[in-house]
Amino acid sequence: MTSPGYIRFLRQNKSFRKLFISDLVMFTGDWFSVIAMFLLAAEATDDSPLGIAGVLVVRSFTFAPLEPITGMLADRYSRKGLMLVSNLLSFGILVTFLALDLMESLLSVYLLAICLVIGRAVYDPAQTAYLPNVCTKEELLTANALVSGVWSASMGFGAGIGGLVISQYGIKVGLMIDSATFLFAALMISTLPHGGPEKSEKRSANPIEMFKEIVAGWRYILARPHIRRLLLAKGGWATGGGAQVFLLILIGMEAGFGEVAAGIGLVYLCRGFGSGFGPIVARPLMAVQRVMPYLIGLALAGSGLLYVGVSTFEWGALTLLCIFFSHGCSGISWVFSTTHLQRRSEDEWMGRVAGTDNLVITLTMGVSTIFAGLGMEYEVVTLREMLLITAGIQISVGVLWLLLASPREKSFLAG
């Protein structure tokens, strides 16, 4: 199955091009808010690691239980409409917090994180389920690589520029910029085609019927090992990766890369650009039949091995390079698993499959972050020791994938 080139695909597929531009602007703005919340939490708790980790924890544990519901909604209602509502809701939330000046305490920071995640929880499964309706199967690998690339580049630009803007002009300016990006994204999405699901019959809005649809989605997944396996790929990375995303903040605060906001922005810039670089460069490898069964396991183990370097080298250029390439490996696993979930799932189930995929990763990230936050707060281990522990977990998960999942993937792909 031959995937089109990036430039040709963007030129030819007008609907995806609009979504690409919308994502680029919206995801860039997201990181202005995320950096702002990290700084507000640090300020409110005298740089407590657990207080800062709390931002990521409340995001993960808000996201996780919503995903089965929002995934079901993406199989019932207009996916374009859900993406539009998500951005308008996020715009309204930020404007309200700014107008009422509701960011004076740690509780209010966590509340803002929760509210913004609600909008994102609606958006993500709707977008994942939307793509197969505006892209052919041959285009999906290219489309997902570009979506990952734009999310990653946006993280790089958003965290880097956001850190600088906030350090120079303040947190409120950063949040104002983010609110404007949500409005821009909503305007772009309003011009997109319908994109599913097909309206074959009117469905009941009874909560019991909706719950039955969620359960039916889980039964669909459990009955299909070739789908069930792939739902463990992102969660496998998150066993150590959730903690690493938090530990990067501490590296940015400790390493002396400049002002605190700028330092956090720099390490997240490397994470972001790495996440995009990996799948874009490795896209041809993802289509090689003999490599495909092993790719996720190798990417997971590679992510962990590179964090051994992060834990070992003195803070500096080598640290940033290891972060860059480690998240490049995680990006490969992310894009490969997402593309094959879309190819293996029928359209009527795609929202619930995507929602379950997000449930697994966010729940795992939340648990991983809590343990890392507690370990750092109570000084059970040092920062470098915690980085090494997370690296070992990822290496172990990668080896387990190669031993247990790869043979089954090989049999499935051969059949």
matplotlib code that plots the C-alpha trace (Angstrom):
import matplotlib.pyplot as plt

x = [0.0, 1.8, 1.3, 1.4, 4.2, 3.5, 3.5, 1.4, -1.1, -1.5, -2.0, -4.5, -6.6, -8.2, -10.2, -7.2, -5.2, -7.7, -7.7, -3.9, -3.8, -6.4, -4.4, -1.2, -2.7, -4.7, -2.0, 0.5, -1.8, -2.4, 1.2, 0.9, -1.7, 0.1, 3.3, 1.3, -0.4, 3.0, 4.3, 1.1, 1.2, 4.9, 4.3, 1.4, 3.3, 6.9, 8.0, 6.6, 7.2, 3.9, 2.0, 3.4, 2.7, -0.8, -1.5, -0.7, -2.5, -5.8, -5.6, -5.0, -7.7, -10.2, -9.5, -9.6, -13.2, -14.5, -13.0, -15.4, -18.3, -16.8, -15.7, -19.3, -20.5, -18.2, -20.0, -23.4, -23.1, -21.4, -17.6, -17.2, -19.8, -18.0, -14.7, -16.3, -18.1, -14.8, -13.0, -15.8, -16.1, -12.3, -12.5, -15.3, -13.5, -10.3, -12.2, -14.2, -11.2, -9.4, -12.4, -13.1, -9.4, -9.8, -6.2, -5.2, -4.8, -3.6, -7.2, -8.2, -5.2, -6.4, -9.9, -8.7, -6.8, -9.9, -12.1, -9.7, -9.3, -13.1, -12.9, -9.9, -11.6, -14.4, -12.0, -9.5, -11.7, -13.8, -10.8, -9.3, -12.7, -13.0, -9.8, -10.8, -13.8, -11.7, -8.6, -8.3, -6.7, -3.5, -3.5, -4.0, -0.3, 0.7, -2.2, -1.4, 2.3, 1.4, -1.1, 1.6, 4.1, 1.9, 1.1, 4.8, 5.9, 3.2, 4.5, 8.0, 6.9, 4.2, 6.4, 9.4, 7.7, 5.1, 7.9, 9.5, 6.3, 5.2, 8.6, 8.5, 4.8, 3.2, 0.8, -2.4, -1.0, -0.1, -3.7, -5.1, -3.1, -4.4, -8.0, -7.5, -6.2, -9.3, -11.5, -9.3, -9.6, -13.3, -13.6, -11.4, -13.4, -16.7, -15.6, -14.9, -17.2, -19.4, -17.0, -19.3, -20.9, -23.6, -27.1, -28.7, -31.3, -32.3, -30.7, -32.2, -30.5, -31.4, -28.3, -28.9, -28.8, -25.7, -24.0, -25.0, -23.2, -20.1, -20.2, -20.8, -17.7, -15.6, -17.0, -16.1, -12.5, -12.2, -13.5, -10.7, -7.2, -5.7, -7.3, -6.9, -3.2, -2.7, -4.6, -1.7, 1.0, 0.5, -0.3, 3.0, 4.9, 3.0, 4.1, 7.3, 6.4, 3.8, 6.4, 8.9, 6.6, 6.5, 10.2, 11.0, 9.5, 11.9, 14.8, 13.8, 13.7, 17.0, 19.2, 19.9, 18.7, 17.6, 14.5, 12.3, 9.6, 12.1, 13.9, 10.7, 9.9, 13.3, 13.0, 9.4, 10.6, 13.0, 10.2, 7.9, 10.2, 11.4, 7.9, 7.3, 10.7, 10.5, 7.3, 7.9, 11.4, 10.4, 7.2, 8.8, 9.9, 6.3, 5.2, 7.9, 6.0, 8.9, 9.5, 5.9, 5.4, 8.4, 8.2, 6.2, 8.4, 11.6, 10.3, 9.3, 12.7, 14.4, 12.5, 13.7, 17.3, 17.6, 16.2, 19.1, 21.2, 19.0, 19.5, 23.3, 24.6, 25.3, 22.5, 23.3, 23.2, 23.5, 20.5, 18.4, 19.5, 18.5, 15.1, 14.6, 15.4, 13.6, 10.3, 11.0, 10.8, 7.6, 6.2, 6.8, 4.9, 2.1, 1.6, 2.0, -0.6, -3.1, -2.9, -3.5, -6.3, -8.0, -7.4, -8.6, -11.7, -15.0, -16.3, -19.3, -16.9, -14.0, -15.0, -15.3, -12.0, -10.3, -11.9, -10.7, -7.2, -7.1, -8.5, -5.7, -2.9, -4.3, -5.1, -1.6, 0.0, -1.9, -0.8, 2.8, 2.9, 1.5, 4.2, 6.9, 5.5, 5.3, 8.8, 10.2, 8.1, 9.3, 12.8, 12.6, 14.9, 16.8, 15.7, 18.3, 17.4, 13.7, 14.6, 16.6, 13.6, 11.2, 13.7, 14.0, 10.2, 9.9, 12.7, 11.0, 7.7, 9.4, 11.0, 7.6, 6.0, 8.7, 8.3, 4.5, 2.8, 5.2, 4.7, 0.9, 1.3, 3.4, 0.8, -2.0, -0.2, 0.8, -2.8]
y = [0.0, 3.1, 6.4, 9.7, 12.3, 15.0, 18.0, 16.3, 15.1, 18.6, 20.1, 17.5, 17.0, 20.4, 19.1, 17.7, 20.9, 23.0, 20.6, 20.7, 24.5, 24.5, 22.0, 23.9, 27.1, 25.4, 23.1, 25.9, 27.9, 25.0, 25.1, 28.8, 27.6, 24.5, 26.4, 29.0, 26.4, 24.8, 28.2, 29.1, 25.7, 26.2, 29.7, 28.6, 25.7, 27.1, 24.9, 21.7, 18.7, 17.2, 20.5, 20.8, 17.1, 17.8, 19.8, 16.7, 14.4, 16.3, 16.6, 12.8, 11.8, 14.2, 13.1, 9.3, 8.8, 11.2, 9.3, 6.4, 8.9, 11.3, 8.4, 7.2, 10.7, 10.6, 7.5, 9.2, 12.8, 15.0, 14.7, 18.1, 19.5, 18.0, 19.5, 22.9, 22.8, 21.7, 24.8, 27.2, 25.7, 26.1, 29.7, 30.4, 28.8, 30.8, 34.1, 33.5, 32.7, 35.8, 38.1, 37.0, 36.7, 33.1, 32.1, 33.1, 29.7, 26.2, 25.0, 27.5, 26.3, 22.7, 23.8, 25.6, 22.4, 20.3, 22.6, 22.8, 19.0, 18.6, 20.5, 18.4, 15.2, 16.0, 17.0, 14.1, 11.0, 13.1, 14.1, 10.5, 9.2, 12.1, 11.4, 8.1, 9.9, 12.6, 10.4, 7.2, 4.1, 4.9, 8.4, 7.5, 6.9, 10.2, 12.0, 10.6, 11.4, 15.0, 15.2, 13.9, 16.3, 19.3, 18.4, 18.0, 21.1, 23.0, 21.7, 22.8, 26.3, 26.7, 25.7, 27.6, 30.8, 30.5, 30.3, 33.4, 35.3, 34.5, 35.3, 38.7, 39.7, 37.6, 34.7, 36.6, 37.5, 33.8, 32.8, 35.5, 34.2, 30.7, 31.9, 33.5, 30.3, 28.4, 30.9, 30.7, 26.9, 27.0, 29.2, 26.9, 23.8, 25.4, 25.3, 21.5, 18.9, 16.7, 13.7, 11.2, 9.4, 8.4, 9.2, 5.9, 6.1, 8.3, 7.1, 7.5, 10.1, 7.9, 7.7, 3.9, 3.4, 5.5, 3.4, 0.2, 1.7, 2.3, -1.3, -2.6, -0.7, -2.5, -5.8, -5.0, -4.3, -7.4, -9.7, -8.5, -9.2, -7.3, -4.1, -4.9, -5.3, -1.9, -0.2, -1.2, 0.6, 4.2, 2.9, 0.9, 4.1, 6.0, 3.6, 5.5, 8.4, 9.9, 10.4, 11.7, 14.4, 15.6, 15.2, 17.3, 20.3, 19.7, 19.4, 22.8, 24.3, 22.8, 22.8, 26.5, 26.9, 30.5, 31.9, 29.1, 29.6, 29.6, 26.6, 24.5, 25.8, 24.6, 21.0, 20.8, 22.2, 19.3, 16.9, 18.4, 18.5, 15.0, 13.6, 15.1, 14.2, 10.5, 9.5, 11.9, 10.5, 6.9, 6.8, 4.7, 2.2, 1.9, 0.4, -2.3, -5.6, -7.5, -4.6, -3.8, -6.5, -5.4, -1.6, -0.7, -2.9, -1.4, 2.1, 1.6, 0.1, 2.9, 5.6, 4.0, 3.6, 7.2, 8.3, 6.3, 9.0, 11.8, 10.4, 10.1, 13.1, 16.5, 18.9, 20.4, 19.7, 15.9, 15.9, 17.8, 15.5, 12.4, 14.0, 14.8, 11.3, 9.5, 11.3, 10.6, 6.9, 7.4, 9.4, 6.4, 4.1, 6.6, 7.2, 3.5, 2.3, 5.1, 4.4, 0.7, 1.2, 3.3, 0.7, -2.2, -0.6, -0.1, 3.5, 2.9, 1.9, 4.3, 6.9, 4.3, 2.7, 6.1, 6.9, 3.7, 4.3, 7.7, 6.2, 3.7, 6.3, 9.0, 6.7, 5.2, 8.6, 9.8, 6.8, 7.2, 10.9, 10.4, 7.9, 10.2, 13.2, 11.4, 10.0, 13.5, 15.3, 13.0, 12.7, 8.9, 9.2, 11.9, 13.4, 11.4, 8.1, 8.7, 9.3, 6.0, 4.1, 5.3, 4.4, 0.9, 0.5, 1.5, -0.8, -3.7, -2.9, -2.8, -6.2, -7.6, -6.3, -8.0, -11.3, -11.4, -9.2, -9.2, -12.9, -12.4, -9.2, -11.1, -13.9, -11.3, -9.3, -12.4, -13.6]
z = [0.0, -1.3, 0.6, -1.2, -0.6, 2.0, -0.3, -3.0, -0.4, 1.1, -2.3, -3.5, -0.3, 0.4, 3.4, 5.2, 4.3, 6.2, 9.2, 9.1, 9.3, 12.0, 14.1, 13.6, 15.1, 17.8, 19.1, 19.1, 21.3, 23.6, 24.8, 25.9, 28.4, 29.5, 30.2, 32.0, 34.2, 35.1, 36.2, 38.1, 40.0, 40.8, 42.1, 44.2, 45.8, 46.1, 43.3, 44.8, 42.3, 43.4, 42.9, 39.4, 38.6, 39.7, 36.5, 34.4, 36.8, 36.8, 33.0, 32.6, 35.1, 33.6, 30.1, 30.8, 32.0, 29.4, 26.4, 26.3, 26.3, 23.7, 21.5, 21.5, 20.6, 17.6, 16.4, 16.9, 15.9, 13.3, 13.9, 12.3, 14.7, 17.7, 16.7, 16.2, 19.6, 21.3, 20.1, 20.9, 24.3, 25.0, 23.7, 26.1, 29.1, 28.6, 28.1, 31.3, 33.4, 32.1, 32.5, 36.0, 37.0, 38.3, 38.6, 42.1, 43.7, 42.9, 43.0, 40.2, 38.1, 38.4, 37.6, 34.4, 33.4, 33.9, 31.9, 29.0, 28.9, 28.6, 25.2, 24.1, 25.1, 22.7, 19.9, 19.8, 19.1, 16.7, 14.7, 14.6, 13.4, 10.9, 9.1, 7.3, 5.9, 4.1, 3.3, 1.4, 3.1, 1.0, 2.4, 6.1, 6.9, 5.4, 7.1, 10.5, 10.1, 9.3, 12.2, 14.5, 12.9, 13.2, 16.9, 17.6, 15.7, 17.5, 20.8, 19.9, 18.6, 21.2, 24.2, 23.0, 21.9, 24.7, 27.3, 25.9, 25.5, 29.1, 30.5, 28.8, 28.9, 31.5, 31.9, 30.9, 27.5, 26.9, 27.8, 25.5, 22.6, 23.2, 23.3, 19.9, 18.4, 19.5, 17.7, 14.5, 14.6, 15.0, 11.9, 9.8, 10.9, 10.0, 6.4, 6.4, 4.8, 7.0, 7.4, 9.1, 10.7, 8.2, 9.5, 8.7, 11.5, 14.4, 17.6, 21.1, 23.4, 26.4, 28.7, 29.1, 25.3, 25.1, 27.9, 25.9, 22.9, 24.9, 26.2, 22.6, 21.5, 24.2, 23.1, 19.5, 20.6, 22.9, 20.2, 17.8, 19.0, 16.0, 17.3, 21.0, 20.7, 19.1, 21.9, 24.2, 22.1, 23.4, 26.9, 26.8, 26.1, 28.8, 31.6, 31.7, 29.3, 31.6, 34.3, 31.7, 30.5, 34.1, 34.7, 31.7, 33.6, 36.4, 34.0, 32.5, 36.0, 37.1, 34.0, 33.7, 30.1, 30.9, 32.7, 34.1, 31.5, 28.7, 30.1, 30.3, 26.8, 25.5, 26.7, 25.5, 22.1, 21.8, 22.8, 20.3, 17.3, 18.1, 18.2, 14.7, 13.2, 14.0, 12.1, 9.2, 8.6, 9.3, 7.2, 4.5, 7.1, 8.5, 5.2, 5.0, 5.6, 7.3, 9.7, 10.7, 13.3, 15.3, 14.9, 18.0, 20.3, 18.8, 19.1, 22.8, 23.7, 21.8, 23.7, 27.0, 25.9, 25.0, 28.4, 29.9, 28.2, 29.6, 33.1, 32.6, 30.7, 32.2, 31.4, 28.1, 24.3, 24.7, 27.1, 24.5, 21.7, 23.7, 24.5, 20.8, 19.5, 22.3, 21.5, 17.9, 18.7, 20.6, 17.7, 15.4, 17.6, 18.0, 14.2, 13.3, 15.9, 15.1, 11.3, 11.7, 14.2, 11.5, 8.8, 10.9, 12.4, 10.7, 10.5, 12.7, 15.6, 14.9, 17.5, 20.3, 19.3, 19.3, 22.6, 24.2, 22.8, 24.5, 27.7, 27.9, 27.4, 29.6, 32.5, 32.3, 32.0, 35.1, 37.2, 36.0, 36.8, 40.3, 41.2, 39.8, 41.6, 44.9, 44.5, 43.8, 46.4, 49.2, 47.9, 47.6, 44.6, 42.8, 39.4, 37.5, 39.3, 38.5, 34.8, 34.8, 36.4, 33.7, 31.0, 32.4, 32.4, 28.7, 27.7, 29.5, 27.8, 24.4, 25.0, 26.1, 22.9, 20.8, 22.7, 23.0, 20.5, 17.5, 16.6, 16.6, 14.5, 12.1, 11.7, 11.3, 8.6, 6.7, 6.6]

ax = plt.figure().add_subplot(projection="3d")
ax.plot(x, y, z, "-o")
ax.set_aspect("equal")
plt.show()
